[in-house]
Amino acid sequence: MKSKNVEDILNIRPFKPFIVETDSGKKIAVKHLDFFILTPPRKDAAIIFNEDGHFTIVDLDNISSISFGEKTAKR
């Protein structure tokens, strides 16, 4: 997925929680804007935190879709 697409989703106001699905089928919930960080400077990966402070690093190329509600953004 392109960083521009991810940034567009992050800029939705008010923030809407979403699910990131990777190419391997893993689904990661993003419940708050502060739980998702695009890595600088290239913005080619994301660090996704859960409520316990644990995190997953995902290469944006490995994100197959982002969904919230019934709407899904695919790469």
C-alpha positions as CSV (number, residue, x, y, z in Angstrom):
1,M,0.0,0.0,0.0
2,K,1.3,3.5,-0.8
3,S,2.1,5.8,2.1
4,K,-0.1,8.5,0.6
5,N,-3.1,6.1,0.9
6,V,-2.2,5.4,4.6
7,E,-1.8,9.1,5.3
8,D,-5.2,9.8,3.8
9,I,-6.8,7.3,6.2
10,L,-4.8,8.7,9.2
11,N,-6.0,12.2,8.3
12,I,-9.8,11.3,8.5
13,R,-11.4,13.5,11.2
14,P,-12.7,12.5,13.5
15,F,-10.4,9.5,13.7
16,K,-12.0,6.1,12.9
17,P,-10.5,2.9,14.3
18,F,-9.5,0.5,11.5
19,I,-8.1,-2.9,10.8
20,V,-4.8,-3.5,8.9
21,E,-4.7,-6.8,7.0
22,T,-1.3,-8.1,5.8
23,D,-0.6,-10.3,2.8
24,S,-0.1,-13.2,5.3
25,G,-3.7,-12.7,6.5
26,K,-2.8,-11.2,9.9
27,K,-5.3,-8.6,11.1
28,I,-4.1,-5.8,13.4
29,A,-6.5,-3.4,15.1
30,V,-5.6,0.3,15.3
31,K,-7.9,1.8,18.0
32,H,-6.3,5.2,18.3
33,L,-4.3,7.5,16.0
34,D,-1.4,7.4,18.5
35,F,-1.1,3.7,18.0
36,F,0.0,4.0,14.3
37,I,3.3,5.5,13.3
38,L,4.7,5.8,9.8
39,T,8.5,5.3,9.9
40,P,10.5,8.4,8.9
41,P,12.0,9.4,6.6
42,R,10.7,7.2,3.8
43,K,7.4,6.2,5.3
44,D,7.8,2.7,4.0
45,A,6.8,0.9,7.1
46,A,4.5,1.3,10.1
47,I,4.8,0.6,13.8
48,I,1.4,-0.5,15.1
49,F,0.9,-0.5,18.9
50,N,-1.7,-2.4,20.9
51,E,-3.2,-1.2,24.2
52,D,-0.5,-3.1,26.2
53,G,2.3,-1.2,24.5
54,H,3.4,-4.2,22.4
55,F,4.0,-3.4,18.8
56,T,4.2,-4.9,15.3
57,I,6.3,-3.5,12.5
58,V,4.7,-3.8,9.1
59,D,6.2,-3.0,5.7
60,L,3.6,-1.0,3.8
61,D,4.2,-3.2,0.8
62,N,2.8,-6.1,2.9
63,I,-0.5,-4.4,3.7
64,S,-3.2,-5.9,1.6
65,S,-6.1,-3.8,2.9
66,I,-7.2,-1.4,5.6
67,S,-10.9,-1.6,6.7
68,F,-13.2,0.2,9.0
69,G,-16.9,-0.5,9.1
70,E,-17.9,-2.0,5.8
71,K,-15.5,0.1,3.8
72,T,-12.1,-1.4,2.7
73,A,-9.2,0.4,1.2
74,K,-7.1,-2.0,-0.9
75,R,-3.7,-1.3,-2.4
